[in-house]
Amino acid sequence: MKLLAGVVLGIFVGALGTTVFIVNRVNALAKVDFSVVTPSVSSTVLSAVREAETDFYAQQPALRRLIEYGQDVAAFLSPSLVYKFDFSVGPFRLKGHTLNETIPWALENGYLELQRSPVADFHWLYVYLAEQPGLADWGAAVLLERLRQRHPQLSKLSWQEISADPSLIAKVYSGYIGAGGDWEAWKADLIPGRVAAERMKLDIQGNLASDE
């Protein structure tokens, strides 16, 4: 009898805890009122970046894949913690420090509008929303547009022109994955970095490499 009572009490406490968690999450989400405008990044470029990220992580050891999966789960359970510790989340594997630079830029350039909500709240909220397909595309598109505008030569090209050239897509992607930390070198030409070219499956001439 005592065992049964313990089981019932455990179920009740668990259900109560889950209910409190859900209510708190709903209230937190409801406090952030926002609207977004997606930059005109070509779907070809977005797909190429997403595929490159997906393929890269799919080739990682099982432990690394498990860690990435755990970070996605944590984005639902504690998005503010995921943001704080700079975990990568969503299909585009965006990180907290990247969002820290990108979200204010989106606000300044009309790609994000917050109604009576502090921008700090949207930072952690986007970690949660990054798991949603449409908003994941928005976050990646904003970052890619920011990179295009930062580059002296890419900024003169339209996304249609960029999407027509695999080497230019790879060049933008070089910035997407951090430009090896050398941003001046990244801005100096239109040649994609080695890592970006490999992930985009390009040969040294910038053409699509064969699978052989």
N, C-alpha and C positions, 0 to 999 in steps of 0.2 A: 504493500500500500504506500509506504514511504517512497519507494522507488518511483511509483507511478506519479505521486505528487511532485516529486523532484523533476520528472520529465515534463509534466504539465507546466510547472513553474518556469523551467528552462525555455520551453516553447513560448510562453507568454512574455518573458523578459526579452527574448530574441525578437519577437514580433513587435514589441513596444520600441525596442532600440531601432529596428528597421524603419518603423513609422516615423519616429522622431527625426532620423537621418533624412528621409524623403521629404518631410515637411520643411526641414531647414534648407535643403537643397532647392526646393521649389521657391521658397521665400527669397533665397539668395539670387536665384536666376531672375525672379520677377522684379528685383530692385534695379537691374541693369537694362535700361531701355535704349536700344540702339537700332540703327539702320546702316546698311552697307551698300556700296556701289562697287562692282567688280571692274577692275581695269580691263582694257581691251586686249588682254594677252591671248594669243592664238591658242585654240584648243590643242593644236599640234604640239606646241611648246609645253603646255601643261601636261599633256599625256606623256611626252618624252621624259620630262622631269620625274613624274610619278613612277613611270616604268623603271627608270634608272635607279631610283631609291628603292623600289620594291625588289628589283633583281639583286641589288647590292646586299640588302639585308637578308634576302633569301639564301644567299651563298655563305652567310656567316655560320660559325659553329652553333650547335644546338643551344649551348648556354647563352650565347649572345642573343639568339632569337628569342629565347625564353625571357631574357631581361627586357628586350624591346616590347614583348607582349605584356609583361608585367607593368611597364610604364604606361601602356595604353589603358590597362585596367585601372591603374592608379589615377589616370586623368579623370575617370568618373568618380572615384572614391574621394580623392583629395587633390583637386586641380591646383590649388594654391601651393601645395607642397611640391607638386611636379614642376610648377613654374619656378619655385625657389631654387630647386636643385638642378635646373637646366636639363631636364630629361627631354628626349625627343618623342613626339607623339603624332598620331594621325598618319595617313597614307603618305604625306609629304615629309614626315619626320622633322617637323619644325621644333625648335628649341626655345626655351624661355628667353635667353639673351638675344636671340634673333627677333623675337616678338617685342622685346624691350625697345629695339630700335625701329621696328617696322610699324607698330601700332601708332606711335605719335606721328610718324610720317603720313600714315593713312588719314589721320585726323586733319593734319595740316593741308593735305591735298584733296580733300573731299571724298575719299573712299570709305570713310567711317564718320558717322555722326552719333554722338551720345547726347541723350536728353536727360539732363539733371543727374547724370551718373559720373562719378570720378573715373578717370581713365585707368587708375590702378585696379578698379574692379573688373574692367574689361580684359585686362592682361590675364588674370587667372581664369576668367570666364572663357576666353578664347582657347585656353588649353583644353577645357571641357568640350567646347564646340568644334575643336579641330578634328574630332572623331566623326563629325557629321560631314557627309560628302560635299554638299554645296558650300558650306563655310570653310571646309578644308581647301577647296579650290580657290576661294576668295583670299585666304591667307597666303597661299603660294603665289597667286597672281599679283597681290600687292608687293610681295617681296621681289618678284621678278621684274615688275615695273620699276620699282625703286632702283634695282641694279641697272636696268637699261638706261635710266635717266642719269645715273652716276657715271656711266662710261662715255667718254668723249665721242667715240665713233658709233657705238650702238645707239646712242641717243638720237642720232640723225637718221636711223632706220626705223621703219614701221615694223610691227609685229608680223605682218604678212611677209615682209622681206626677210626677217629673221627666220621665220618658220620654214621658208623655202630652202634654207641652207643649213644642213646638219652641223657644220662646223660653227656656225653662229649660235645655234641652239646650245651646243656644247660650251661655247664661250660664256654665254649667260649662266649656264649651269656651273661653270668654274666659280663664278661669284656666289652662286647659291650654296655651294659647299665650302665657302670660306676663302677662296682664292689662295689657299696655302698660306694665308696670313700676310701675303705681299700684295696689297691693294694697288700700289703704284705700278707694279709690273703688270697686274691684271688690266689696268686702265691704259696701258701703253700700246696695246695692239689688239688684234682680233683673233689671235691664235689661242685656242683652248688649252688649258693645262693638261698634263698627262693623265692625271687621275680622272678628270672629267671626260676626256676623250675615251679612256678605257671603259668607263661606266656607260657612256653613250654608244659604245661599240664602233668607234671610228678608227680608221687607219691613220697614219701620220699625215696623209694628204687631206684629211678632213672628210673623207668619203665613208659611207657606211661599210664597216668591215664585214667580211663573210664569216659564217659560223665555223668554217673549216679550220 
